[in-house]
Amino acid sequence: MVKIGNIELGEFPLLLAPMEDVSDPPFRALCKQQGCDMMYTEFISVEGLIRDAKKSVMKLDIYDYERPVGIQIFGAEIDSMKRAAEIVEEAKPEVLDINFGCPVKKVVCKMAGAGILQDIPKMVKLTDEIVKSTNLPVTVKTRLGWNEETKYIEEVAERLQDVGIKALSIHGRTRKQMYKGEADWTLIGNIANNPKIHIPIFGNGDIDSPQKALEYRNRYNVSGIMIGRASIGNPWIFKQIKHFFSTGEILDPPTLEDRVAVAKQHLLHGIEWKGERLGIVEMRRHYTNYFRGYRGIKAYRSRLVTTDDPQGVLDVLDEIAADFANEPIMATV
């Protein structure tokens, strides 16, 4: 049984990675329905939290149906991080997660996210202070290092464990790589098999099929897998992986009816949670993957990403359901 503190996650949990403008409550609801074992919020700026910025505070919204859930924060200043941890604790998540992995320039330039990989002592000190300041289990998500010359993740893992984190998620790329090239899980496997490590180690990066999930589980002996980009427009991936683990069989891809129903649920929940304009706009990144593989879908997808009213989008989705009902899918999601 894999546990983060006292939180039981099953024998080999599948986690939803924190993704900006993706892993919000509407999307998390879909992933939970499809078997995700633990989810993380979008990453939240600690400066936004302590200033009570609306967008940051809104990301604290969590619901009973999605538990266990972790709230992820990012920042670079110890005092701000500690104050934000207090705010997070009031939201009552199961876990507080620290983002030491975001590679985006506007985050890194402030020495937050993956930027702190340039200063490992500060990374460890900041983590230590957060662990001491909260009653929540603290976890960390990070990368292999800043660049190829600074892959210190094996040392980092031990030092973070020593200051009290309860789990570590590792993306198998450096910050310099961003999301390019292939994720290297070799060092992740070294940490997972290190006899000094007794906290769960979750691997992240490039898991996009049940077969690859099983291969990496067996090869690297991680405690679980965190899935990010492969879940966008494809919340079924969690169910597909679990089915393959238990039976060795590949589930049929979701039907067109499934895809349309989930897209509608996602859209309407998004509008309900964040308002009509944002709900419609932020849904657009998902349509490509929801309907990938249908010949001739491009024209409909173009309408989905340019239509500005909810009923108009729902009408296009109904057209897709009718017009492609008898069309074979050319490629699986």
Short mmCIF file of the C-alpha atoms (twelve columns), coordinates in Angstrom:
data_MODEL
# 
_entry.id   MODEL 
# 
loop_
_atom_site.group_PDB 
_atom_site.id 
_atom_site.type_symbol 
_atom_site.label_atom_id 
_atom_site.label_alt_id 
_atom_site.label_comp_id 
_atom_site.label_asym_id 
_atom_site.label_seq_id 
_atom_site.Cartn_x 
_atom_site.Cartn_y 
_atom_site.Cartn_z 
_atom_site.pdbx_PDB_model_num 
ATOM 1   C CA . MET A 1   0.000   0.000  0.000   1 
ATOM 2   C CA . VAL A 2   1.434   3.359  -1.069  1 
ATOM 3   C CA . LYS A 3   0.858   6.104  1.489   1 
ATOM 4   C CA . ILE A 4   1.590   9.805  1.687   1 
ATOM 5   C CA . GLY A 5   1.716   10.289 5.426   1 
ATOM 6   C CA . ASN A 6   -1.457  8.527  6.547   1 
ATOM 7   C CA . ILE A 7   -3.213  8.880  3.189   1 
ATOM 8   C CA . GLU A 8   -3.666  5.505  1.505   1 
ATOM 9   C CA . LEU A 9   -3.467  5.574  -2.293  1 
ATOM 10  C CA . GLY A 10  -3.626  1.894  -3.248  1 
ATOM 11  C CA . GLU A 11  -0.956  -0.477 -4.481  1 
ATOM 12  C CA . PHE A 12  0.211   1.560  -7.472  1 
ATOM 13  C CA . PRO A 13  -1.487  4.940  -7.663  1 
ATOM 14  C CA . LEU A 14  -1.994  6.991  -10.790 1 
ATOM 15  C CA . LEU A 15  -1.742  10.719 -10.156 1 
ATOM 16  C CA . LEU A 16  -2.923  13.696 -12.184 1 
ATOM 17  C CA . ALA A 17  -0.106  16.200 -12.617 1 
ATOM 18  C CA . PRO A 18  -0.708  19.847 -11.752 1 
ATOM 19  C CA . MET A 19  -1.107  21.732 -15.033 1 
ATOM 20  C CA . GLU A 20  -1.832  25.422 -15.416 1 
ATOM 21  C CA . ASP A 21  -5.261  26.084 -16.972 1 
ATOM 22  C CA . VAL A 22  -5.868  22.332 -17.227 1 
ATOM 23  C CA . SER A 23  -6.109  20.552 -13.867 1 
ATOM 24  C CA . ASP A 24  -8.989  22.650 -12.549 1 
ATOM 25  C CA . PRO A 25  -12.071 21.232 -10.770 1 
ATOM 26  C CA . PRO A 26  -14.022 20.444 -13.974 1 
ATOM 27  C CA . PHE A 27  -11.134 18.449 -15.440 1 
ATOM 28  C CA . ARG A 28  -10.270 16.824 -12.117 1 
ATOM 29  C CA . ALA A 29  -13.868 15.605 -11.852 1 
ATOM 30  C CA . LEU A 30  -13.526 13.779 -15.172 1 
ATOM 31  C CA . CYS A 31  -10.192 12.223 -14.215 1 
ATOM 32  C CA . LYS A 32  -11.593 11.054 -10.886 1 
ATOM 33  C CA . GLN A 33  -14.520 9.407  -12.664 1 
ATOM 34  C CA . GLN A 34  -11.999 7.564  -14.849 1 
ATOM 35  C CA . GLY A 35  -9.969  6.145  -11.961 1 
ATOM 36  C CA . CYS A 36  -7.336  8.737  -11.047 1 
ATOM 37  C CA . ASP A 37  -6.151  7.992  -7.493  1 
ATOM 38  C CA . MET A 38  -4.858  11.416 -6.490  1 
ATOM 39  C CA . MET A 39  -4.997  14.803 -8.124  1 
ATOM 40  C CA . TYR A 40  -3.231  18.107 -7.755  1 
ATOM 41  C CA . THR A 41  -4.562  21.579 -8.366  1 
ATOM 42  C CA . GLU A 42  -3.096  23.946 -10.887 1 
ATOM 43  C CA . PHE A 43  0.006   25.526 -9.416  1 
ATOM 44  C CA . ILE A 44  -0.758  28.616 -7.325  1 
ATOM 45  C CA . SER A 45  1.438   31.671 -6.892  1 
ATOM 46  C CA . VAL A 46  2.166   32.283 -3.218  1 
ATOM 47  C CA . GLU A 47  2.382   36.007 -3.921  1 
ATOM 48  C CA . GLY A 48  -1.080  35.851 -5.442  1 
ATOM 49  C CA . LEU A 49  -2.416  34.007 -2.414  1 
ATOM 50  C CA . ILE A 50  -1.070  36.413 0.154   1 
ATOM 51  C CA . ARG A 51  -2.350  39.373 -1.895  1 
ATOM 52  C CA . ASP A 52  -5.748  37.646 -2.072  1 
ATOM 53  C CA . ALA A 53  -5.679  37.764 -5.879  1 
ATOM 54  C CA . LYS A 54  -8.944  36.357 -7.220  1 
ATOM 55  C CA . LYS A 55  -7.417  33.926 -9.717  1 
ATOM 56  C CA . SER A 56  -5.016  32.468 -7.146  1 
ATOM 57  C CA . VAL A 57  -7.623  32.142 -4.404  1 
ATOM 58  C CA . MET A 58  -10.068 30.509 -6.808  1 
ATOM 59  C CA . LYS A 59  -7.574  27.705 -7.411  1 
ATOM 60  C CA . LEU A 60  -7.947  26.679 -3.762  1 
ATOM 61  C CA . ASP A 61  -11.417 25.327 -4.570  1 
ATOM 62  C CA . ILE A 62  -11.529 21.595 -3.872  1 
ATOM 63  C CA . TYR A 63  -14.514 19.292 -3.544  1 
ATOM 64  C CA . ASP A 64  -15.195 16.159 -1.556  1 
ATOM 65  C CA . TYR A 65  -15.722 14.035 -4.677  1 
ATOM 66  C CA . GLU A 66  -12.124 14.575 -5.798  1 
ATOM 67  C CA . ARG A 67  -10.314 13.665 -2.586  1 
ATOM 68  C CA . PRO A 68  -7.542  12.927 -1.922  1 
ATOM 69  C CA . VAL A 69  -6.236  16.116 -3.492  1 
ATOM 70  C CA . GLY A 70  -3.083  18.180 -3.123  1 
ATOM 71  C CA . ILE A 71  -2.810  21.942 -3.473  1 
ATOM 72  C CA . GLN A 72  0.403   22.974 -5.209  1 
ATOM 73  C CA . ILE A 73  2.135   26.301 -4.580  1 
ATOM 74  C CA . PHE A 74  5.185   27.974 -6.059  1 
ATOM 75  C CA . GLY A 75  7.354   30.819 -4.880  1 
ATOM 76  C CA . ALA A 76  10.894  31.718 -3.919  1 
ATOM 77  C CA . GLU A 77  10.705  33.657 -0.647  1 
ATOM 78  C CA . ILE A 78  10.517  31.694 2.587   1 
ATOM 79  C CA . ASP A 79  8.246   34.138 4.436   1 
ATOM 80  C CA . SER A 80  5.780   34.277 1.553   1 
ATOM 81  C CA . MET A 81  5.791   30.496 1.200   1 
ATOM 82  C CA . LYS A 82  5.093   30.049 4.918   1 
ATOM 83  C CA . ARG A 83  2.204   32.525 4.848   1 
ATOM 84  C CA . ALA A 84  0.771   30.806 1.770   1 
ATOM 85  C CA . ALA A 85  1.074   27.430 3.501   1 
ATOM 86  C CA . GLU A 86  -1.171  28.743 6.275   1 
ATOM 87  C CA . ILE A 87  -3.767  29.804 3.706   1 
ATOM 88  C CA . VAL A 88  -3.553  26.414 1.983   1 
ATOM 89  C CA . GLU A 89  -4.049  24.604 5.273   1 
ATOM 90  C CA . GLU A 90  -7.333  26.455 5.778   1 
ATOM 91  C CA . ALA A 91  -8.589  25.014 2.468   1 
ATOM 92  C CA . LYS A 92  -8.172  21.524 3.978   1 
ATOM 93  C CA . PRO A 93  -6.487  19.548 1.190   1 
ATOM 94  C CA . GLU A 94  -4.903  16.209 1.995   1 
ATOM 95  C CA . VAL A 95  -1.466  17.392 0.872   1 
ATOM 96  C CA . LEU A 96  0.521   20.579 0.305   1 
ATOM 97  C CA . ASP A 97  2.789   20.227 -2.720  1 
ATOM 98  C CA . ILE A 98  5.705   22.507 -3.593  1 
ATOM 99  C CA . ASN A 99  6.423   23.164 -7.252  1 
ATOM 100 C CA . PHE A 100 10.146  23.021 -7.939  1 
ATOM 101 C CA . GLY A 101 9.667   21.907 -11.527 1 
ATOM 102 C CA . CYS A 102 7.830   24.499 -13.627 1 
ATOM 103 C CA . PRO A 103 10.205  25.492 -16.469 1 
ATOM 104 C CA . VAL A 104 8.302   28.567 -17.693 1 
ATOM 105 C CA . LYS A 105 10.519  31.653 -17.988 1 
ATOM 106 C CA . LYS A 106 8.255   34.023 -16.016 1 
ATOM 107 C CA . VAL A 107 8.400   31.609 -13.065 1 
ATOM 108 C CA . VAL A 108 12.048  30.585 -13.374 1 
ATOM 109 C CA . CYS A 109 13.325  34.159 -13.604 1 
ATOM 110 C CA . LYS A 110 12.051  34.727 -10.062 1 
ATOM 111 C CA . MET A 111 13.996  31.668 -8.864  1 
ATOM 112 C CA . ALA A 112 10.707  29.836 -8.344  1 
ATOM 113 C CA . GLY A 113 9.605   26.555 -9.916  1 
ATOM 114 C CA . ALA A 114 12.562  24.901 -11.647 1 
ATOM 115 C CA . GLY A 115 14.560  28.083 -11.146 1 
ATOM 116 C CA . ILE A 116 15.416  26.998 -7.628  1 
ATOM 117 C CA . LEU A 117 17.318  24.019 -9.056  1 
ATOM 118 C CA . GLN A 118 20.139  26.537 -9.492  1 
ATOM 119 C CA . ASP A 119 20.353  26.864 -5.700  1 
ATOM 120 C CA . ILE A 120 19.899  23.462 -4.041  1 
ATOM 121 C CA . PRO A 121 20.728  24.662 -0.492  1 
ATOM 122 C CA . LYS A 122 17.939  27.252 -0.761  1 
ATOM 123 C CA . MET A 123 15.594  24.589 -2.149  1 
ATOM 124 C CA . VAL A 124 16.255  22.374 0.869   1 
ATOM 125 C CA . LYS A 125 16.014  25.265 3.347   1 
ATOM 126 C CA . LEU A 126 12.716  26.484 1.888   1 
ATOM 127 C CA . THR A 127 11.281  22.972 2.003   1 
ATOM 128 C CA . ASP A 128 12.412  22.523 5.593   1 
ATOM 129 C CA . GLU A 129 10.672  25.742 6.629   1 
ATOM 130 C CA . ILE A 130 7.427   24.741 4.911   1 
ATOM 131 C CA . VAL A 131 7.423   21.302 6.525   1 
ATOM 132 C CA . LYS A 132 7.869   22.903 9.938   1 
ATOM 133 C CA . SER A 133 5.162   25.497 9.349   1 
ATOM 134 C CA . THR A 134 2.224   23.240 8.438   1 
ATOM 135 C CA . ASN A 135 0.366   20.234 9.779   1 
ATOM 136 C CA . LEU A 136 -0.269  18.981 6.241   1 
ATOM 137 C CA . PRO A 137 1.932   16.327 4.652   1 
ATOM 138 C CA . VAL A 138 4.321   18.161 2.322   1 
ATOM 139 C CA . THR A 139 5.295   16.728 -1.049  1 
ATOM 140 C CA . VAL A 140 7.527   18.079 -3.809  1 
ATOM 141 C CA . LYS A 141 7.448   17.944 -7.600  1 
ATOM 142 C CA . THR A 142 10.688  18.703 -9.396  1 
ATOM 143 C CA . ARG A 143 12.956  17.835 -12.332 1 
ATOM 144 C CA . LEU A 144 16.266  16.023 -12.770 1 
ATOM 145 C CA . GLY A 145 18.213  19.271 -12.564 1 
ATOM 146 C CA . TRP A 146 18.711  22.657 -14.159 1 
ATOM 147 C CA . ASN A 147 20.671  21.255 -17.129 1 
ATOM 148 C CA . GLU A 148 22.665  18.193 -18.180 1 
ATOM 149 C CA . GLU A 149 25.606  19.243 -16.012 1 
ATOM 150 C CA . THR A 150 23.541  19.659 -12.827 1 
ATOM 151 C CA . LYS A 151 21.435  16.518 -12.495 1 
ATOM 152 C CA . TYR A 152 21.670  16.405 -8.713  1 
ATOM 153 C CA . ILE A 153 18.276  14.784 -8.196  1 
ATOM 154 C CA . GLU A 154 19.598  11.718 -6.330  1 
ATOM 155 C CA . GLU A 155 21.238  13.919 -3.708  1 
ATOM 156 C CA . VAL A 156 18.232  16.252 -3.691  1 
ATOM 157 C CA . ALA A 157 15.845  13.372 -3.034  1 
ATOM 158 C CA . GLU A 158 17.757  12.290 0.064   1 
ATOM 159 C CA . ARG A 159 18.049  15.827 1.394   1 
ATOM 160 C CA . LEU A 160 14.369  16.594 0.874   1 
ATOM 161 C CA . GLN A 161 13.421  13.346 2.568   1 
ATOM 162 C CA . ASP A 162 15.689  14.281 5.477   1 
ATOM 163 C CA . VAL A 163 13.788  17.533 6.068   1 
ATOM 164 C CA . GLY A 164 10.480  15.725 6.148   1 
ATOM 165 C CA . ILE A 165 8.698   15.562 2.799   1 
ATOM 166 C CA . LYS A 166 6.284   12.641 2.480   1 
ATOM 167 C CA . ALA A 167 6.579   11.961 -1.272  1 
ATOM 168 C CA . LEU A 168 8.546   13.141 -4.296  1 
ATOM 169 C CA . SER A 169 7.353   13.394 -7.898  1 
ATOM 170 C CA . ILE A 170 10.088  13.676 -10.510 1 
ATOM 171 C CA . HIS A 171 9.731   14.768 -14.127 1 
ATOM 172 C CA . GLY A 172 12.396  13.022 -16.185 1 
ATOM 173 C CA . ARG A 173 13.773  16.132 -17.886 1 
ATOM 174 C CA . THR A 174 15.955  19.069 -16.940 1 
ATOM 175 C CA . ARG A 175 14.690  22.613 -16.964 1 
ATOM 176 C CA . LYS A 176 16.776  23.336 -20.050 1 
ATOM 177 C CA . GLN A 177 14.933  20.588 -21.933 1 
ATOM 178 C CA . MET A 178 11.540  22.099 -21.125 1 
ATOM 179 C CA . TYR A 179 9.246   19.436 -22.668 1 
ATOM 180 C CA . LYS A 180 11.500  18.542 -25.595 1 
ATOM 181 C CA . GLY A 181 13.157  15.230 -26.271 1 
ATOM 182 C CA . GLU A 182 12.419  12.034 -24.417 1 
ATOM 183 C CA . ALA A 183 12.034  11.911 -20.647 1 
ATOM 184 C CA . ASP A 184 14.909  10.034 -18.984 1 
ATOM 185 C CA . TRP A 185 13.656  7.868  -16.131 1 
ATOM 186 C CA . THR A 186 17.051  6.357  -15.292 1 
ATOM 187 C CA . LEU A 187 17.738  8.630  -12.332 1 
ATOM 188 C CA . ILE A 188 14.125  8.313  -11.188 1 
ATOM 189 C CA . GLY A 189 14.653  4.556  -11.064 1 
ATOM 190 C CA . ASN A 190 17.902  4.975  -9.151  1 
ATOM 191 C CA . ILE A 191 16.071  6.960  -6.480  1 
ATOM 192 C CA . ALA A 192 13.139  4.554  -6.316  1 
ATOM 193 C CA . ASN A 193 15.582  1.693  -5.743  1 
ATOM 194 C CA . ASN A 194 17.823  3.569  -3.296  1 
ATOM 195 C CA . PRO A 195 17.664  1.701  0.049   1 
ATOM 196 C CA . LYS A 196 17.991  5.047  1.855   1 
ATOM 197 C CA . ILE A 197 14.741  6.288  0.330   1 
ATOM 198 C CA . HIS A 198 11.575  5.306  2.184   1 
ATOM 199 C CA . ILE A 199 9.067   7.840  0.843   1 
ATOM 200 C CA . PRO A 200 7.003   7.217  -2.314  1 
ATOM 201 C CA . ILE A 201 8.729   8.182  -5.563  1 
ATOM 202 C CA . PHE A 202 6.378   9.021  -8.421  1 
ATOM 203 C CA . GLY A 203 7.671   9.118  -11.990 1 
ATOM 204 C CA . ASN A 204 6.417   11.677 -14.497 1 
ATOM 205 C CA . GLY A 205 7.064   12.268 -18.178 1 
ATOM 206 C CA . ASP A 206 5.951   10.733 -21.483 1 
ATOM 207 C CA . ILE A 207 3.538   8.130  -20.092 1 
ATOM 208 C CA . ASP A 208 0.937   8.109  -22.853 1 
ATOM 209 C CA . SER A 209 -0.253  4.493  -23.063 1 
ATOM 210 C CA . PRO A 210 -1.103  1.540  -20.822 1 
ATOM 211 C CA . GLN A 211 1.786   -0.443 -22.309 1 
ATOM 212 C CA . LYS A 212 4.329   2.243  -21.482 1 
ATOM 213 C CA . ALA A 213 2.913   2.648  -17.977 1 
ATOM 214 C CA . LEU A 214 3.386   -1.079 -17.303 1 
ATOM 215 C CA . GLU A 215 6.861   -1.101 -18.841 1 
ATOM 216 C CA . TYR A 216 8.022   1.834  -16.721 1 
ATOM 217 C CA . ARG A 217 6.397   0.478  -13.574 1 
ATOM 218 C CA . ASN A 218 8.296   -2.765 -13.934 1 
ATOM 219 C CA . ARG A 219 11.576  -1.291 -15.186 1 
ATOM 220 C CA . TYR A 220 11.986  1.546  -12.694 1 
ATOM 221 C CA . ASN A 221 10.133  0.255  -9.621  1 
ATOM 222 C CA . VAL A 222 8.484   3.607  -8.879  1 
ATOM 223 C CA . SER A 223 5.694   3.844  -6.305  1 
ATOM 224 C CA . GLY A 224 3.259   5.254  -8.852  1 
ATOM 225 C CA . ILE A 225 2.996   7.304  -12.008 1 
ATOM 226 C CA . MET A 226 2.005   10.938 -12.481 1 
ATOM 227 C CA . ILE A 227 0.322   11.707 -15.791 1 
ATOM 228 C CA . GLY A 228 0.144   15.170 -17.287 1 
ATOM 229 C CA . ARG A 229 -0.105  16.085 -20.954 1 
ATOM 230 C CA . ALA A 230 -1.384  12.653 -22.025 1 
ATOM 231 C CA . SER A 231 -4.541  13.249 -19.995 1 
ATOM 232 C CA . ILE A 232 -5.506  16.481 -21.762 1 
ATOM 233 C CA . GLY A 233 -8.691  15.716 -23.636 1 
ATOM 234 C CA . ASN A 234 -8.172  12.101 -22.615 1 
ATOM 235 C CA . PRO A 235 -9.246  11.488 -18.994 1 
ATOM 236 C CA . TRP A 236 -9.874  7.859  -19.987 1 
ATOM 237 C CA . ILE A 237 -6.153  7.137  -19.788 1 
ATOM 238 C CA . PHE A 238 -6.365  6.352  -16.057 1 
ATOM 239 C CA . LYS A 239 -9.056  3.718  -16.583 1 
ATOM 240 C CA . GLN A 240 -7.205  2.303  -19.583 1 
ATOM 241 C CA . ILE A 241 -3.973  1.877  -17.622 1 
ATOM 242 C CA . LYS A 242 -5.674  0.255  -14.660 1 
ATOM 243 C CA . HIS A 243 -7.555  -2.169 -16.905 1 
ATOM 244 C CA . PHE A 244 -4.348  -3.156 -18.673 1 
ATOM 245 C CA . PHE A 245 -2.550  -3.668 -15.355 1 
ATOM 246 C CA . SER A 246 -5.268  -5.994 -14.075 1 
ATOM 247 C CA . THR A 247 -6.141  -7.921 -17.242 1 
ATOM 248 C CA . GLY A 248 -3.378  -7.430 -19.810 1 
ATOM 249 C CA . GLU A 249 -6.052  -6.290 -22.258 1 
ATOM 250 C CA . ILE A 250 -6.318  -2.974 -24.081 1 
ATOM 251 C CA . LEU A 251 -9.694  -1.340 -23.630 1 
ATOM 252 C CA . ASP A 252 -11.494 -0.186 -26.726 1 
ATOM 253 C CA . PRO A 253 -11.086 3.566  -27.194 1 
ATOM 254 C CA . PRO A 254 -13.964 5.723  -25.962 1 
ATOM 255 C CA . THR A 255 -16.846 5.894  -28.388 1 
ATOM 256 C CA . LEU A 256 -17.876 9.056  -30.146 1 
ATOM 257 C CA . GLU A 257 -20.849 9.176  -27.785 1 
ATOM 258 C CA . ASP A 258 -18.454 9.012  -24.827 1 
ATOM 259 C CA . ARG A 259 -16.311 11.791 -26.222 1 
ATOM 260 C CA . VAL A 260 -19.210 14.144 -26.907 1 
ATOM 261 C CA . ALA A 261 -20.757 13.491 -23.486 1 
ATOM 262 C CA . VAL A 262 -17.489 14.149 -21.659 1 
ATOM 263 C CA . ALA A 263 -16.754 17.263 -23.716 1 
ATOM 264 C CA . LYS A 264 -20.190 18.626 -22.833 1 
ATOM 265 C CA . GLN A 265 -19.754 17.823 -19.141 1 
ATOM 266 C CA . HIS A 266 -16.335 19.458 -19.144 1 
ATOM 267 C CA . LEU A 267 -17.617 22.589 -20.879 1 
ATOM 268 C CA . LEU A 268 -20.689 23.065 -18.692 1 
ATOM 269 C CA . HIS A 269 -18.829 22.408 -15.444 1 
ATOM 270 C CA . GLY A 270 -16.147 24.865 -16.558 1 
ATOM 271 C CA . ILE A 271 -18.721 27.564 -17.268 1 
ATOM 272 C CA . GLU A 272 -20.375 26.906 -13.916 1 
ATOM 273 C CA . TRP A 273 -17.078 27.148 -12.027 1 
ATOM 274 C CA . LYS A 274 -15.228 29.983 -13.763 1 
ATOM 275 C CA . GLY A 275 -17.885 31.857 -15.717 1 
ATOM 276 C CA . GLU A 276 -19.022 31.767 -19.324 1 
ATOM 277 C CA . ARG A 277 -16.124 33.504 -21.053 1 
ATOM 278 C CA . LEU A 278 -13.265 31.701 -19.312 1 
ATOM 279 C CA . GLY A 279 -15.160 28.431 -19.328 1 
ATOM 280 C CA . ILE A 280 -15.499 28.552 -23.103 1 
ATOM 281 C CA . VAL A 281 -11.982 29.831 -23.858 1 
ATOM 282 C CA . GLU A 282 -10.077 27.499 -21.536 1 
ATOM 283 C CA . MET A 283 -12.005 24.501 -22.838 1 
ATOM 284 C CA . ARG A 284 -10.624 25.011 -26.337 1 
ATOM 285 C CA . ARG A 285 -7.282  23.329 -25.656 1 
ATOM 286 C CA . HIS A 286 -9.091  20.036 -25.034 1 
ATOM 287 C CA . TYR A 287 -11.094 19.613 -28.241 1 
ATOM 288 C CA . THR A 288 -8.205  18.425 -30.408 1 
ATOM 289 C CA . ASN A 289 -7.605  15.430 -28.178 1 
ATOM 290 C CA . TYR A 290 -11.263 14.712 -27.465 1 
ATOM 291 C CA . PHE A 291 -11.861 14.203 -31.184 1 
ATOM 292 C CA . ARG A 292 -8.445  13.199 -32.456 1 
ATOM 293 C CA . GLY A 293 -8.521  10.521 -35.126 1 
ATOM 294 C CA . TYR A 294 -11.749 11.358 -36.952 1 
ATOM 295 C CA . ARG A 295 -11.220 12.166 -40.611 1 
ATOM 296 C CA . GLY A 296 -12.782 15.516 -41.475 1 
ATOM 297 C CA . ILE A 297 -13.039 16.732 -37.885 1 
ATOM 298 C CA . LYS A 298 -10.857 19.802 -38.495 1 
ATOM 299 C CA . ALA A 299 -13.673 22.022 -39.756 1 
ATOM 300 C CA . TYR A 300 -15.813 21.215 -36.728 1 
ATOM 301 C CA . ARG A 301 -12.882 21.766 -34.381 1 
ATOM 302 C CA . SER A 302 -12.281 25.176 -35.944 1 
ATOM 303 C CA . ARG A 303 -15.852 26.112 -35.080 1 
ATOM 304 C CA . LEU A 304 -15.480 24.795 -31.529 1 
ATOM 305 C CA . VAL A 305 -12.512 27.072 -30.898 1 
ATOM 306 C CA . THR A 306 -14.114 30.180 -32.419 1 
ATOM 307 C CA . THR A 307 -17.688 29.935 -31.151 1 
ATOM 308 C CA . ASP A 308 -18.244 32.262 -28.211 1 
ATOM 309 C CA . ASP A 309 -21.596 31.245 -26.740 1 
ATOM 310 C CA . PRO A 310 -22.353 28.026 -24.810 1 
ATOM 311 C CA . GLN A 311 -25.335 26.939 -26.864 1 
ATOM 312 C CA . GLY A 312 -23.374 27.435 -30.061 1 
ATOM 313 C CA . VAL A 313 -20.624 25.142 -28.786 1 
ATOM 314 C CA . LEU A 314 -23.167 22.545 -27.654 1 
ATOM 315 C CA . ASP A 315 -24.791 22.693 -31.098 1 
ATOM 316 C CA . VAL A 316 -21.447 21.957 -32.777 1 
ATOM 317 C CA . LEU A 317 -20.882 19.029 -30.414 1 
ATOM 318 C CA . ASP A 318 -24.328 17.689 -31.339 1 
ATOM 319 C CA . GLU A 319 -23.422 18.019 -35.015 1 
ATOM 320 C CA . ILE A 320 -20.256 16.010 -34.410 1 
ATOM 321 C CA . ALA A 321 -22.300 13.312 -32.660 1 
ATOM 322 C CA . ALA A 322 -24.678 13.114 -35.622 1 
ATOM 323 C CA . ASP A 323 -22.275 13.561 -38.535 1 
ATOM 324 C CA . PHE A 324 -19.568 11.175 -37.311 1 
ATOM 325 C CA . ALA A 325 -21.820 8.530  -35.758 1 
ATOM 326 C CA . ASN A 326 -20.955 5.991  -38.425 1 
ATOM 327 C CA . GLU A 327 -17.413 7.133  -39.146 1 
ATOM 328 C CA . PRO A 328 -14.594 4.840  -38.045 1 
ATOM 329 C CA . ILE A 329 -11.932 6.422  -35.913 1 
ATOM 330 C CA . MET A 330 -8.652  6.523  -37.803 1 
ATOM 331 C CA . ALA A 331 -6.408  6.703  -34.738 1 
ATOM 332 C CA . THR A 332 -6.955  6.064  -31.063 1 
ATOM 333 C CA . VAL A 333 -6.771  8.837  -28.483 1 
# 
